[in-house]
Amino acid sequence: MTTLLAGDIGGTKTLLALYSLEQGELRQRRCERYSSAAWADFSALVNHFLAQGPADEARPGSACFAVAGPVRGGRVQLTNLPWLLEEGALAQACGLGRVELVNDFAVLIYGLPHLDGAQQAPLRPRPADPQAPVAILGAGTGLGVAFGIPTPQGLVAMASEASHAEFAPRSAEEWALKTWLQRDLGLQRLSIERVVSGTGLGEVMRWLLATDPAGSGHPLGATPPLELPAAVAAAAAAGDALALRAQRLWLGAYGSAAGDLALHSLCLGGLWVGGGTAAKQLPQLQSAAFLEPLLAKGRLSAVVEQVPVMALTDPEAGLFSAACRARTLLGWMGH
């Protein structure tokens, strides 16, 4: 049986999973979650995981690890861990034929062509061009952006820092938000991520609490900043007027950023909206509050109209995508 290894490495937790390849399809055999900080050495963690399998379990032929940090030349220093990972050294230490490290948001590109209906939901279904680029953006704590370039060997993922481009207000309301946040945070410039992210939803609400007459004495005024985004979403779902205004403004900025990404990439192969908020706010992403700004691109609106738009809702999409990449690596090795 052909097996491969996939991992999703974060500062808090590491997921490792072993997959088998059966008639070209991936089947997860077993998966374990580890506390990342409990291990001083990542190769020791991998070898521990592999040793837990049955005695007749085949050694994985290849592995792909999604990592929280920028990968350069097959090496990465993890953002929130003292691990310095290098592909060749990992392959040797763990007895693996081939190892690839991929940024933990960019890796999602490799899973997109293989998602089933349970892993995604349509926002604007359209026919996809298989020869065209794909793109994904996802609001979580921050805002991730990645592109996929089609090649004869399949998609090649390209990481991006597009979320740190300048936030461009589209209205007097957004201009007031931008200038207030710059003053409040002491910033010379405001990036898209400051508004379009889970954290950004909290920042929008902070602005309203400080400037809207309805903010005086509002119940959310005493909410700690880290808890504010989830509290805003819950209050909006309960019909709170100020929280609904914050959510509407946030969705508009998010939709506009998604439409800009479609123009940057001409992703006629598909645009996915992921991140931790995709499943939680799926009805909102399917609403006009998000989709109308996505399409409102003036003379280029007709181009964006052609882009298929989906929400990536699988909470284990990173692990699945790493497994898809490991399968590609197996093919390159002649398996």
Salt bridges, closest charged atoms under 4 A:
GLU22 OE2 - ARG27 NH1 3.84
GLU22 OE2 - ARG29 NH1 2.98
GLU57 OE1 - ARG30 NH2 2.78
GLU100 OE2 - ARG325 NE 2.55
GLU161 OE1 - HIS164 NE2 3.60
GLU166 OE2 - LYS178 NZ 3.13
GLU166 OE1 - ARG189 NE 3.04
GLU173 OE2 - ARG245 NH2 3.01
GLU173 OE2 - ARG248 NH2 3.24
GLU174 OE2 - ARG170 NH2 2.67
ASP184 OD2 - ARG206 NH2 2.62
GLU193 OE1 - HIS164 NE2 3.71
GLU203 OE1 - ARG206 NE 2.66
ASP212 OD2 - ARG245 NH1 2.46
ASP240 OD2 - HIS218 NE2 2.96
ASP260 OD1 - LYS297 NZ 2.71
GLU305 OE1 - ARG124 NH2 2.93
GLU305 OE1 - ARG126 NH2 3.88
